[in-house]
């Protein structure tokens, strides 16, 4: 919940986010008002803004116009604009040509290969991205990767809260050219900020994202560890995925032993049950605001359900802008990335979770409005068209399920 030292000086924008529980935890508000808003971990384990001083009128206006818990606008601007996947220039599959990087990353290492290319060609001087925290090791930290070794160390999915935009003021003040890697909602906020602060595009010429199924709380990670047969306090290192595709959740304990669990079980039966509310009404799990977004290019069975058997990782690479396509092509030309053609028609069966969430969104938003709950304003995201991709019964179940939760006391 957003807090203020004085109700009379509380930010209306942050108050609306708190009432609707629509915070994505990106840290954009803390970047806009660094002397007045800080990000802190709050129960049950999500990063949330805490207001410590009054905001200026300019800070209030910037938060209201850029917070992904309040607004997201998308314009196709001549690109292909798919009802489910949003605007893009080109889609391909691919993988890092570095076998170790491909194995260590979550899904082929394409994203890490392109970041390494940017660094080694001098296109950027660093990469602002999230990696594992030292304490607790199942949490996240935001840091600057400055070489290929740093990028490789940060490779792999991190299913825990992160607020990478909270570090934005220092990056803008330093003025170095950086690539940014964040969740789709992080990039939404950064892209919106670029429209209000010219320094953002100058510092971040490349914005990279990935397909996201939601942010679980730290409580979710602790529940996962207990299901793996250990206590969180015994864990000295933790990987959510990687070292194979899809890879296992792996905890290293204080006695040197390891506990492991498959991705299907760790995400499907534990972490997905701890996802924050904003993620359940997210219109964009696929990084539509990024220059380039990567995902798992799963293979599917005869029913169209993704197969999670271990294999060499393959990334889906969605170039959403000309900048993204240029990066993909340059990394391939340099020998860091291998790619193959991909038919967008094949994406629906291998990303069923994204299809369901996008298809359910119109019903969920309608239910929240019926319950009098604030919801973000989404424009250009083809929400109604996405709803036509799923059965009517599914839509009704989501409407009444969300309405029931919204009206539940407490």
Secondary structure, 3 states (H helix, E strand, C coil): CCCCCCHHHCCHHHHHHHHHCCCCCCCHHHHHCCCCEEEEEECCCEEEEEECCCCCHHHHHHHHHHCCCCEEECCCCCCEEECCCEEECEEEEEEECCHHHHHHCCCCCHHHHHHHHHHHCCCCCEEEEEEECCCCCCCEEEEEECCHHHHHHHCCCCCCCCCHHHHHHHHHHHCCCEEEECCHHHHHHHHHHHCCCHHHHHHCCEEEEECCCCCECHHHHHHHHHHCCCCHHHEEEEECCECCECEEEEEEECCCCEEEEEHHHHHHHHHHHHECHHHHCCCCCCCCCCCEEEEECCCECCCCCECCCCECCCEEEEECCHHHHHHHHHHHHCCCEEEEECCHHHHHHHCHHHHHHHHHHHHHHHHHHHCCCCCCEEECCCHHHHHCCCCHHHHHHHHHHHHHHHHCCC
